[in-house]
Amino acid sequence: MTTIDFSPLFRTAIGFDRLASVLETAYRGEPAAYPPYNIELVGEDRYRITMAVAGFTEDDLEIQVKEGMLSVSGGGKEDKERKFLHRGIAKRSFERRFQLADYVRVESANLRHGLLHVELVREVPEAMRTRRIEIKSDEAAQIEGPAQDQSRAA
């Protein structure tokens, strides 16, 4: 396996050190992800995580948010009365974690047709949003200044 050194990213990406650690973790790879999921951009500041949780009910699933980490876990009771000749639909316990970016909050969650949909919205405070600043030159101020002063005197 080839090893990549991500340490230069830590030195040059001021303020983005978390991004570099996420890249490093992603590169290392993780075992087969269960349950499978999608992350979808559904609007300018809206996202949806969809997880395939066939066989689970609302009571079997738990969603928590703590310190910027979304945790979705599931576990069901084994049905002792049923005998399976083949069991292809996995209903094993799981916990899946997602690191939420700043100002992202969970808006809602619903279970429909074996898919768990978690709706997310990013709400950046007005003080943190990008603003356009008008640039004025000294020459424009000098030209406007005396002319305005004379028109006021008249």
N, C-alpha and C positions, 0 to 999 in steps of 0.2 A: 504494500500500500504506500502511495506517495504521501509525504508529509509536507504541508505548506505552512510557512511561518507567517502568522498574521501580526507579529509584534510591530512591524513598521506602521500598520494602521493605528495602533494604540498611540504611537508617538505623534502622528501627523493629523489625526482626526480629533481635534480638540472639541469636546462637547459631544462627540459621537462614539465614545468608548463603549457604550452599550451595544451600538450597531456592530462594532468589530467583534465583540464577544458572541453576539448572535450568529454572525457569519462563521465564526470558528466552530461553534456548537453545531451548526447546520452542516458544515463540511465533514465533521466527524461521523455524521450519519447516525441514525437511530434505527433500532429494529423495526420490523414490520409494524406499522401504525394501526392500532385498533382502538376505536373504530375509525374507519376512513372518514375524512372530512374535506370540505371545500371552504375557502375564504373568498368572499365575493365583494366587489365594490358595487354598491347599488345606487349610489348618489355621490355628490361631491364630498360630503362628509359623513356618509352612511355606509356601513359594512354589514355583512351577514356571514356568520359561520354556520354551515350546515353539516351535521354529523349523521351518518347512517347508523341508527340504533334500533334496527328491526328486532322485535320481540320484547323490547323494554316498554314499560308504562311510565306515566308521569311519576308514580310513586317510587319507581326503581331508579330514577335519575335525580341528581342534585347539582345545582349550579351555585357557585359562590364566587364573589369578587373580594380580594383582600390585597391591599398594597399594590395595586396595578397588575395583579395576576388573576386571570379568569380560570377557574377550575371547574371542569365538568366531569362528574363521576357517575358511574352506574354499577348497579349490582342487583341481581334478582335472586329470588329464592328458587332453588332447583325443585322441579316438579317430580316428586318421588313416585307418584301414581302412574306416570306415563313411561312406557318402554319404547325407546327409539331403536330402530334397526339401523338407521343412518342419521347422524346429526350434523347437518351442514350449516345451520343457522347458529352462529356462536352467540351465546348469551353469558359470556364470562365477564367478570368484574373488570372495570377499567377506570383509569383516571387520566384525563387529558388536560394539559395546562397550556394557556396562551398568555404571553406577556402583552399587556395592553400598553399602547403608547400614551403619552401625556394627554390629558383632556378627553380620553375616550371612555365612555361609560356604556354599560349594558342597559339597553332600553327595554327589551322584552325577550321572552323565549316561548316557543310553542312547539308541540309535538304533533306532526301530521304525516300520516302514511309511512310511519317508520323512520321519518327524518326529523331530527331536532334542529330547529332554526333559532339561532341566537342573534338578535338584532342589536347592532352597536351604532353609536353616534359619537362623532367628535365635536365637542363644543369648546372652541378656543375662546377665551375671554377677550373682550374688545381691546383691552390694553395690550394683549399679546399679538393681535392681528397686524398684518402689514399695512402701513399707511403711506400714502404718497405725500412727499414734502415738496412744496413749491420752492423753486430756487429763484431768488431775486439778485440782480446785479447792482453794484454800487452806482454804475452809470445811470441806470433807469431811475434810481432813487434821486440822484442829483438833478436829472432832467425834470422829473415830476415835482421835486421839492420846491424850487424857486417859482415855477409857474403856478403851482397851487397857492403859494404864499401871496403872490401878486393878485390872483383872482379873488382871494379872500379879502384883501385890502380894499378892493374896488367896490 
